[in-house]
Amino acid sequence: MTATLHMAPYTCARVTAIALEEAGMDFDLAPVRFVRGEHKSPAYRALNPLGKVPALEIDGLVLTENLAILVYLDERFPDAGLLPEAHSPADRARILADLAFCSATLHPLVTRIRMPAFFAGAEHAATVKSIAESVLDDYFAVVEGRLVQADWWYGERWSAMDAYLYWIFWRVEGAGYDVKRYSRFVAHARRMEERPSVRAVLAREEDMQAQLVAEGAAFIPPKA
């Protein structure tokens, strides 16, 4: 069985791609050309009415939002160990809260650091970026404290939570945010980049980006 992941290079769809690799799932990548407005096209809106990535076609379904996709893949591929085993409703709620920490708390700050002008216009971009960085400081301190105890978010056991944290770290590391203050988080990112699943996804992203560059359809984020 083959799944199709609709994504754009360097976006949070990387999180789902890493999870698919970890699960040993065969999947195709379908580029979404944002600069050409494909995310707003009727064809793509039929897949994801919100016009965002990722959108995953799998098992005759179309799934969106990393949090939901990761939970689905964990249940679909239980032997992959994408998330910790939940022994009670409270355990499951805590796992969902961790993923929501990435998707609903950290992720919005990343976008305001990476593309502040998109939210506030050029005139106020520097202010938005500065405020977002200040808020992110506190949350990165939380992650740092967690990683002092072990290599991964859930101890010695890797999980899809680490994939989401890695993408968040990677996005702000390349946007002028001072990540050196968080040595454990830096080490976490470097460990992630040694995983075969991550290496495979990064290589596929670079291939997709090269394709989009050749087409004149690559989105190049503004320099920080």
Order of alpha helices (4+ residues) and beta strands (2+ residues): beta-alpha-beta-alpha-beta-beta-alpha-alpha-alpha-alpha-alpha-alpha-alpha
